[in-house]
Amino acid sequence: MTRTLDIVERQLGDRCCDRQARPPIAQRDAERLAEDLQLLAHPVRLQLLDVLARNEGRVCVCDLEAAVPVKQPTVSHHLRILREAGLVEAEKSGQWMFYRVRREALESLRERLDSQLGTLV
């Protein structure tokens, strides 16, 4: 018994089966979501954000260093990342730096994550 195979000519990028198998999230939105998740994807940054979010006003860098299980250079590194992302701001007073969370930026991040992760369901 001879079987014949139907060969269908397809163009590059054509789908063979499910035409609905496309991501509902746009490329730029996926990139932004990945950046947001990467920003939060370190336990020290999460701990620093938690301390800052729980304390209204300013928190001295020395208190932040005491709150996490890493040394000062690592704390400074993570605080720089959070500052560059706009989630925290710093103010120098004498020889000390004081940090505070930017609540509106943190809320915006939370809303973006909720919205984008909701599309993955």
Phi and psi restraints in degrees (value plus and minus 20) as a CYANA .aco file:
   2 THR   PHI    -122.2   -82.2
   2 THR   PSI     110.9   150.9
   3 ARG   PHI    -122.7   -82.7
   3 ARG   PSI     120.7   160.7
   4 THR   PHI    -132.5   -92.5
   4 THR   PSI     120.7   160.7
   5 LEU   PHI    -124.2   -84.2
   5 LEU   PSI     111.5   151.5
   6 ASP   PHI    -101.8   -61.8
   6 ASP   PSI      98.1   138.1
   7 ILE   PHI    -121.1   -81.1
   7 ILE   PSI     101.1   141.1
   8 VAL   PHI    -123.8   -83.8
   8 VAL   PSI     107.2   147.2
   9 GLU   PHI     -95.0   -55.0
   9 GLU   PSI     105.0   145.0
  10 ARG   PHI    -142.0  -102.0
  10 ARG   PSI     130.8   170.8
  11 GLN   PHI    -111.0   -71.0
  11 GLN   PSI     134.0   174.0
  12 LEU   PHI     -75.4   -35.4
  12 LEU   PSI     108.5   148.5
  13 GLY   PHI      76.0   116.0
  13 GLY   PSI     -33.9     6.1
  14 ASP   PHI     -92.2   -52.2
  14 ASP   PSI     125.6   165.6
  15 ARG   PHI    -115.7   -75.7
  15 ARG   PSI     127.8   167.8
  16 CYS   PHI    -113.1   -73.1
  16 CYS   PSI     -44.7    -4.7
  17 CYS   PHI    -145.4  -105.4
  17 CYS   PSI    -119.5   -79.5
  18 ASP   PHI     -95.1   -55.1
  18 ASP   PSI      89.3   129.3
  19 ARG   PHI     -93.4   -53.4
  19 ARG   PSI     -32.4     7.6
  20 GLN   PHI    -112.0   -72.0
  20 GLN   PSI     -18.6    21.4
  21 ALA   PHI     -99.8   -59.8
  21 ALA   PSI      45.9    85.9
  22 ARG   PHI    -149.1  -109.1
  22 ARG   PSI     125.4   165.4
  23 PRO   PHI     -89.7   -49.7
  23 PRO   PSI     115.0   155.0
  24 PRO   PHI     -96.2   -56.2
  24 PRO   PSI     -31.6     8.4
  25 ILE   PHI    -118.8   -78.8
  25 ILE   PSI     108.5   148.5
  26 ALA   PHI     -87.4   -47.4
  26 ALA   PSI     136.0   176.0
  27 GLN   PHI     -75.9   -35.9
  27 GLN   PSI     -67.5   -27.5
  28 ARG   PHI     -83.2   -43.2
  28 ARG   PSI     -60.0   -20.0
  29 ASP   PHI     -85.4   -45.4
  29 ASP   PSI     -58.8   -18.8
  30 ALA   PHI     -84.9   -44.9
  30 ALA   PSI     -59.8   -19.8
  31 GLU   PHI     -84.9   -44.9
  31 GLU   PSI     -62.5   -22.5
  32 ARG   PHI     -84.8   -44.8
  32 ARG   PSI     -62.0   -22.0
  33 LEU   PHI     -81.7   -41.7
  33 LEU   PSI     -63.2   -23.2
  34 ALA   PHI     -82.6   -42.6
  34 ALA   PSI     -60.2   -20.2
  35 GLU   PHI     -83.5   -43.5
  35 GLU   PSI     -64.3   -24.3
  36 ASP   PHI     -82.8   -42.8
  36 ASP   PSI     -63.3   -23.3
  37 LEU   PHI     -86.8   -46.8
  37 LEU   PSI     -58.2   -18.2
  38 GLN   PHI     -84.2   -44.2
  38 GLN   PSI     -56.9   -16.9
  39 LEU   PHI     -80.0   -40.0
  39 LEU   PSI     -58.7   -18.7
  40 LEU   PHI    -112.1   -72.1
  40 LEU   PSI     -22.2    17.8
  41 ALA   PHI    -104.5   -64.5
  41 ALA   PSI      12.1    52.1
  42 HIS   PHI    -157.1  -117.1
  42 HIS   PSI     109.9   149.9
  43 PRO   PHI     -80.2   -40.2
  43 PRO   PSI     -54.9   -14.9
  44 VAL   PHI     -86.5   -46.5
  44 VAL   PSI     -62.1   -22.1
  45 ARG   PHI     -83.9   -43.9
  45 ARG   PSI     -59.7   -19.7
  46 LEU   PHI     -83.8   -43.8
  46 LEU   PSI     -60.6   -20.6
  47 GLN   PHI     -86.1   -46.1
  47 GLN   PSI     -62.7   -22.7
  48 LEU   PHI     -82.8   -42.8
  48 LEU   PSI     -64.7   -24.7
  49 LEU   PHI     -81.2   -41.2
  49 LEU   PSI     -58.9   -18.9
  50 ASP   PHI     -83.1   -43.1
  50 ASP   PSI     -66.7   -26.7
  51 VAL   PHI     -81.3   -41.3
  51 VAL   PSI     -65.6   -25.6
  52 LEU   PHI     -87.1   -47.1
  52 LEU   PSI     -59.2   -19.2
  53 ALA   PHI     -88.7   -48.7
  53 ALA   PSI     -50.7   -10.7
  54 ARG   PHI    -100.7   -60.7
  54 ARG   PSI     -35.8     4.2
  55 ASN   PHI    -134.6   -94.6
  55 ASN   PSI      91.1   131.1
  56 GLU   PHI     -87.1   -47.1
  56 GLU   PSI     131.7   171.7
  57 GLY   PHI      61.7   101.7
  57 GLY   PSI    -168.2  -128.2
  58 ARG   PHI    -124.6   -84.6
  58 ARG   PSI     128.8   168.8
  59 VAL   PHI    -142.9  -102.9
  59 VAL   PSI     108.0   148.0
  60 CYS   PHI     -88.2   -48.2
  60 CYS   PSI     122.7   162.7
  61 VAL   PHI     -78.5   -38.5
  61 VAL   PSI     -52.0   -12.0
  62 CYS   PHI     -84.2   -44.2
  62 CYS   PSI     -55.0   -15.0
  63 ASP   PHI     -91.7   -51.7
  63 ASP   PSI     -55.1   -15.1
  64 LEU   PHI     -86.5   -46.5
  64 LEU   PSI     -60.9   -20.9
  65 GLU   PHI     -81.6   -41.6
  65 GLU   PSI     -58.6   -18.6
  66 ALA   PHI     -92.1   -52.1
  66 ALA   PSI     -40.4    -0.4
  67 ALA   PHI    -104.7   -64.7
  67 ALA   PSI     -36.1     3.9
  68 VAL   PHI    -143.2  -103.2
  68 VAL   PSI     136.0   176.0
  69 PRO   PHI    -107.2   -67.2
  69 PRO   PSI      17.3    57.3
  70 VAL   PHI    -152.8  -112.8
  70 VAL   PSI     147.6   187.6
  71 LYS   PHI    -102.0   -62.0
  71 LYS   PSI     147.8   187.8
  72 GLN   PHI     -74.0   -34.0
  72 GLN   PSI     -64.6   -24.6
  73 PRO   PHI     -80.5   -40.5
  73 PRO   PSI     -56.0   -16.0
  74 THR   PHI     -90.8   -50.8
  74 THR   PSI     -59.6   -19.6
  75 VAL   PHI     -81.0   -41.0
  75 VAL   PSI     -65.6   -25.6
  76 SER   PHI     -81.3   -41.3
  76 SER   PSI     -60.2   -20.2
  77 HIS   PHI     -79.3   -39.3
  77 HIS   PSI     -68.3   -28.3
  78 HIS   PHI     -90.1   -50.1
  78 HIS   PSI     -55.9   -15.9
  79 LEU   PHI     -85.6   -45.6
  79 LEU   PSI     -56.4   -16.4
  80 ARG   PHI     -83.0   -43.0
  80 ARG   PSI     -62.9   -22.9
  81 ILE   PHI     -81.7   -41.7
  81 ILE   PSI     -64.0   -24.0
  82 LEU   PHI     -86.5   -46.5
  82 LEU   PSI     -57.3   -17.3
  83 ARG   PHI     -85.4   -45.4
  83 ARG   PSI     -67.3   -27.3
  84 GLU   PHI     -81.6   -41.6
  84 GLU   PSI     -50.5   -10.5
  85 ALA   PHI     -99.9   -59.9
  85 ALA   PSI     -29.7    10.3
  86 GLY   PHI      63.3   103.3
  86 GLY   PSI      -8.9    31.1
  87 LEU   PHI    -104.4   -64.4
  87 LEU   PSI     -46.1    -6.1
  88 VAL   PHI    -152.5  -112.5
  88 VAL   PSI     139.9   179.9
  89 GLU   PHI    -150.1  -110.1
  89 GLU   PSI     135.3   175.3
  90 ALA   PHI    -144.8  -104.8
  90 ALA   PSI     130.9   170.9
  91 GLU   PHI    -160.8  -120.8
  91 GLU   PSI     108.4   148.4
  92 LYS   PHI    -109.0   -69.0
  92 LYS   PSI     113.4   153.4
  93 SER   PHI    -156.6  -116.6
  93 SER   PSI      86.8   126.8
  94 GLY   PHI      48.1    88.1
  94 GLY   PSI    -148.1  -108.1
  95 GLN   PHI    -114.2   -74.2
  95 GLN   PSI     -21.5    18.5
  96 TRP   PHI    -127.2   -87.2
  96 TRP   PSI     130.9   170.9
  97 MET   PHI    -124.4   -84.4
  97 MET   PSI     116.9   156.9
  98 PHE   PHI    -136.8   -96.8
  98 PHE   PSI     117.9   157.9
  99 TYR   PHI    -138.5   -98.5
  99 TYR   PSI     131.2   171.2
 100 ARG   PHI    -164.4  -124.4
 100 ARG   PSI     130.0   170.0
 101 VAL   PHI     -99.0   -59.0
 101 VAL   PSI     123.1   163.1
 102 ARG   PHI    -112.4   -72.4
 102 ARG   PSI      75.6   115.6
 103 ARG   PHI     -76.2   -36.2
 103 ARG   PSI     -61.0   -21.0
 104 GLU   PHI     -85.0   -45.0
 104 GLU   PSI     -55.9   -15.9
 105 ALA   PHI     -90.7   -50.7
 105 ALA   PSI     -59.5   -19.5
 106 LEU   PHI     -86.3   -46.3
 106 LEU   PSI     -60.4   -20.4
 107 GLU   PHI     -85.7   -45.7
 107 GLU   PSI     -59.8   -19.8
 108 SER   PHI     -82.0   -42.0
 108 SER   PSI     -63.3   -23.3
 109 LEU   PHI     -80.9   -40.9
 109 LEU   PSI     -65.9   -25.9
 110 ARG   PHI     -78.9   -38.9
 110 ARG   PSI     -63.9   -23.9
 111 GLU   PHI     -85.6   -45.6
 111 GLU   PSI     -62.3   -22.3
 112 ARG   PHI     -80.7   -40.7
 112 ARG   PSI     -66.1   -26.1
 113 LEU   PHI     -82.8   -42.8
 113 LEU   PSI     -64.6   -24.6
 114 ASP   PHI     -80.7   -40.7
 114 ASP   PSI     -64.6   -24.6
 115 SER   PHI     -85.3   -45.3
 115 SER   PSI     -68.3   -28.3
 116 GLN   PHI     -91.1   -51.1
 116 GLN   PSI     -60.6   -20.6
 117 LEU   PHI     -88.0   -48.0
 117 LEU   PSI     -49.1    -9.1
 118 GLY   PHI     -84.9   -44.9
 118 GLY   PSI     -46.4    -6.4
 119 THR   PHI     -96.9   -56.9
 119 THR   PSI     -34.7     5.3
 120 LEU   PHI    -103.0   -63.0
 120 LEU   PSI     -25.2    14.8
